Amino acid sequence: MRSLKLPAVPDRSINSAEPNISTMLRSRIDSGDFPSAVYVIAEHGGPIFADALGDAVREPENRPATLETIYDLASLTKPLVTGLLCAQLVELGELTLDSSVANYLLEFDRPDKSRITIRELLTHTAGLPAWRPLYLLAVEKESALASIANEKLDAQPGERVIYSDLGFIVLGFVLERLMGSRLDELALNRIIKPLDLQHTFFNPSAAARTGVAACETGNAYERDMCEKSFSVESIASYRGWRKEVVWGDVHDGNAHFLGGAAGHAGLFSTAHETLRLANQFIAGQSQL
């Protein structure tokens, strides 16, 4: 193959990026975009630089962010727990990517859902809506699954990508039914303990709360989302709205309703341990 001489590339080493990242994050914190940030730069899977900026908690007290601050990882739960567990079970032959979800969940054994596969849930191509407030539509965890199964598809399975919390909530149910254990127990025994992670968990204990970054005050964001599609009466009658600062408790309303651990959200961790989890997707670096 003919070789081409490329122009010289300016030095953009990791070391030169460190102050730029911290400066950018500090500017965003000072602008009020978010109260804190912790980041880690890694090379070949290992951390070589880290920084913590801002305040992890501002109300009801002030606590600065540190490299050990634990954050609500929200949708990172999707790949770091649900995705990893699915990959493990596929390797073991206990889960088949192209099997119908209905093989694992009877609730999906219906004309419009029986074609949906595990692969389509994982790749957000199942056609399920992006989000629904299950806490307004169901009375408890199992009826939440039935509520999702009753939802009209926004697209035919495999037709297009629709990023869907509901799809990963369904995957959480698949894992629990298949393995006969709660999702948080599966994560603990199959991921967290094998990697010896000390600051990664669902449902932080009261003792761990002081090391956790606070989230939003109440549920204003989700309540606004609900007001676009649901009646004022149904929203006002829901007694699960939180008004205090969400601190040491999962922020996501559906994950909170489902007991704090769901396939789409609920995991808490530090930046360094999040890196450890992400490394499990790199060929030759997985310890699982």
VOGU-3710 file (C-alpha; in Angstrom, 3 decimals, decimal comma):
1> mrslklpavp> 0,000/0,000/0,000  1,316/3,438/-0,928  2,358/5,471/2,114  1,365/9,082/2,610  3,369/11,712/4,446  1,067/13,334/6,986  1,495/16,872/8,304  3,024/17,261/11,741  0,450/17,036/14,529  0,678/19,571/17,384
11> drsinsaepn> 1,465/18,154/20,809  -1,895/17,225/22,331  -0,626/14,931/25,043  -2,738/13,911/27,977  -0,603/16,116/30,230  -1,479/19,179/28,153  -5,190/18,354/28,453  -5,303/18,303/32,251  -5,479/22,060/32,922  -7,842/22,571/29,956
21> istmlrsrid> -10,367/20,059/31,303  -10,224/21,454/34,828  -10,525/25,025/33,556  -13,534/24,136/31,406  -15,270/22,317/34,255  -14,528/25,133/36,700  -16,053/27,618/34,259  -19,226/25,522/33,970  -19,461/25,198/37,757  -19,028/28,959/38,190
31> sgdfpsavyv> -21,773/29,493/35,582  -24,166/27,375/37,626  -24,489/24,541/35,088  -23,681/21,950/37,765  -22,281/22,157/41,304  -19,360/19,719/41,050  -17,339/17,429/38,818  -14,786/14,673/39,296  -12,874/13,240/36,358  -10,146/10,700/35,726
41> iaehggpifa> -7,800/10,523/32,740  -6,610/7,009/31,970  -4,025/5,558/29,632  -3,979/1,869/28,729  -6,751/1,341/31,271  -4,888/2,878/34,215  -5,536/6,284/35,813  -2,763/8,845/35,313  -4,534/12,029/36,412  -7,650/12,959/38,362
51> dalgdavrep> -9,231/16,125/39,689  -12,243/17,109/41,786  -13,921/20,503/41,584  -16,865/22,270/43,177  -19,237/21,240/45,936  -20,685/17,742/46,133  -23,347/19,048/48,521  -24,625/22,613/48,905  -27,886/22,045/50,759  -28,609/21,444/53,600
61> enrpatleti> -24,847/21,764/54,244  -21,693/22,414/52,241  -19,356/19,539/51,352  -16,616/19,945/48,722  -16,200/17,289/46,052  -13,199/14,980/46,427  -11,755/12,153/44,353  -13,698/9,794/46,651  -17,077/11,476/46,150  -19,771/8,967/45,182
71> ydlasltkpl> -22,183/10,006/42,436  -25,556/8,760/41,258  -24,471/7,289/37,910  -28,007/7,420/36,479  -28,046/5,935/32,958  -24,502/4,587/33,244  -26,310/1,799/35,082  -27,408/0,623/31,629  -23,961/-0,435/30,340  -22,093/-0,861/33,628
81> vtgllcaqlv> -24,599/-3,212/35,266  -27,293/-4,359/32,856  -24,984/-4,523/29,841  -22,200/-6,323/31,721  -24,608/-8,839/33,244  -26,122/-9,566/29,835  -22,649/-10,018/28,319  -21,699/-12,457/31,077  -24,837/-14,541/30,587  -24,414/-14,571/26,801
91> elgeltldss> -20,855/-15,893/27,257  -22,180/-18,592/29,586  -24,887/-19,547/27,108  -27,665/-18,670/29,544  -28,973/-15,735/27,500  -29,359/-15,571/23,716  -29,200/-12,176/22,028  -31,636/-13,012/19,252  -34,164/-14,773/21,463  -37,560/-13,194/21,912
101> vanyllefdr> -38,013/-11,315/25,168  -41,262/-13,271/25,467  -39,156/-16,395/26,108  -38,186/-14,814/29,436  -41,176/-12,589/30,213  -44,705/-13,827/29,616  -45,918/-10,222/29,721  -44,311/-9,729/26,280  -46,037/-12,738/24,726  -48,456/-10,608/22,721
111> pdksritire> -48,788/-9,798/18,999  -46,981/-6,451/19,027  -44,198/-7,432/21,458  -43,384/-11,098/20,739  -40,916/-10,159/17,974  -38,780/-7,978/20,262  -35,396/-9,562/20,974  -32,818/-9,129/23,722  -30,456/-7,610/21,147  -33,052/-4,991/20,221
121> llthtaglpa> -33,526/-4,001/23,857  -29,751/-3,652/24,287  -29,406/-1,545/21,127  -32,482/0,641/21,749  -34,149/-0,670/18,581  -37,115/-2,475/20,172  -39,507/0,359/19,327  -40,459/0,986/22,952  -41,135/4,596/23,994  -38,243/6,497/25,525
131> wrplyllave> -39,876/7,038/28,914  -43,076/6,809/30,869  -43,665/7,718/34,552  -44,327/4,186/35,774  -45,022/5,562/39,245  -48,181/7,169/37,825  -49,195/4,117/35,788  -48,557/1,210/38,166  -49,087/0,408/41,831  -46,008/-1,761/42,423
141> kesalasian> -42,971/-3,282/40,700  -44,596/-6,219/38,901  -47,456/-4,119/37,573  -44,837/-1,696/36,210  -43,684/-4,427/33,823  -47,282/-5,022/32,741  -47,636/-1,287/32,169  -44,619/-1,292/29,827  -45,992/-4,328/27,981  -49,249/-2,429/27,451
151> ekldaqpger> -47,501/0,568/25,896  -47,994/1,137/22,180  -44,728/0,837/20,250  -43,301/4,022/18,749  -41,717/1,995/15,926  -41,594/-1,577/14,703  -38,874/-3,728/16,338  -35,570/-3,235/14,526  -36,849/-0,283/12,510  -34,966/2,589/14,173
161> viysdlgfiv> -33,118/3,683/17,289  -35,190/5,154/20,119  -33,121/5,613/23,261  -35,352/3,951/25,827  -35,292/3,776/29,597  -38,210/1,372/29,327  -36,173/-1,083/27,268  -33,488/-1,349/29,926  -36,057/-1,580/32,698  -37,409/-4,602/30,816
171> lgfvlerlmg> -33,875/-6,043/30,593  -33,617/-5,707/34,371  -36,769/-7,810/34,699  -35,349/-10,369/32,234  -32,193/-10,738/34,331  -34,138/-11,087/37,575  -36,548/-13,680/36,184  -33,796/-15,647/34,451  -31,427/-15,736/37,429  -33,973/-15,787/40,252
181> srldelalnr> -32,295/-12,903/42,102  -32,792/-9,158/42,458  -30,778/-6,974/40,111  -28,777/-5,401/42,939  -27,842/-8,875/44,222  -26,756/-9,955/40,738  -24,612/-6,832/40,402  -23,073/-7,388/43,831  -22,221/-11,050/43,312  -21,257/-10,978/39,635
191> iikpldlqht> -19,608/-7,557/39,230  -18,953/-5,583/42,400  -17,458/-8,319/44,592  -15,345/-9,936/41,840  -13,814/-6,519/41,072  -13,424/-5,729/44,794  -15,217/-2,395/44,401  -15,656/-0,706/47,774  -17,670/2,358/46,793  -20,052/1,007/44,151
201> ffnpsaaart> -23,599/-0,020/45,068  -27,327/0,499/44,755  -29,293/2,143/47,586  -26,534/3,826/49,629  -26,646/3,105/53,339  -27,152/5,890/55,853  -23,464/5,635/56,736  -22,425/6,078/53,085  -24,697/9,073/52,543  -22,163/11,638/53,726
211> gvaacetgna> -19,828/10,634/50,891  -22,517/10,901/48,198  -23,068/13,966/46,018  -26,507/15,536/46,288  -28,826/15,795/43,291  -31,849/17,952/42,553  -34,116/19,539/45,137  -37,278/17,475/44,826  -38,574/16,081/41,530  -39,183/19,308/39,627
221> yerdmceksf> -37,611/18,054/36,381  -39,676/14,861/36,150  -42,802/16,609/37,328  -42,434/19,052/34,441  -42,087/16,087/32,061  -45,270/14,537/33,450  -47,234/17,757/33,052  -46,725/17,574/29,278  -48,648/14,297/28,948  -50,660/13,585/32,095
231> svesiasyrg> -53,587/15,217/33,837  -53,034/17,667/36,643  -55,213/15,449/38,853  -53,089/12,313/38,406  -49,890/14,256/39,024  -51,269/15,991/42,113  -52,627/12,735/43,548  -49,270/10,949/43,385  -47,874/10,912/46,906  -44,353/9,867/46,007
241> wrkevvwgdv> -43,093/13,275/44,895  -39,999/14,230/46,842  -39,625/17,833/47,953  -36,363/17,699/49,885  -32,858/17,580/48,395  -32,348/14,131/46,853  -29,184/13,099/48,675  -28,110/9,493/49,150  -31,192/8,280/47,283  -31,572/7,524/43,581
251> hdgnahflgg> -32,710/10,597/41,680  -34,534/8,846/38,824  -38,248/8,593/39,619  -38,825/5,193/38,028  -35,761/3,661/39,690  -36,934/5,082/43,016  -40,410/3,596/42,463  -38,863/0,216/41,562  -36,962/0,008/44,845  -33,775/1,885/43,989
261> aaghaglfst> -32,317/-0,716/41,611  -33,498/-0,985/38,016  -32,018/-1,899/34,662  -31,791/1,724/33,544  -30,675/3,604/36,680  -29,791/3,320/40,349  -26,048/2,607/40,497  -23,762/4,810/42,627  -19,965/4,918/42,329  -16,811/7,035/42,372
271> ahetlrlanq> -14,937/8,209/39,282  -12,084/5,732/39,831  -14,396/2,762/40,311  -16,470/3,835/37,307  -13,242/3,611/35,311  -12,712/0,089/36,638  -16,187/-0,864/35,445  -15,664/0,729/32,024  -12,403/-1,189/31,606  -14,381/-4,437/31,604
281> fiagqsql> -15,459/-3,637/28,036  -11,860/-3,364/26,780  -10,463/-6,485/25,148  -7,767/-8,036/27,296  -8,601/-5,955/30,378  -11,808/-7,546/31,651  -11,489/-9,261/35,015  -14,993/-10,704/34,954
//
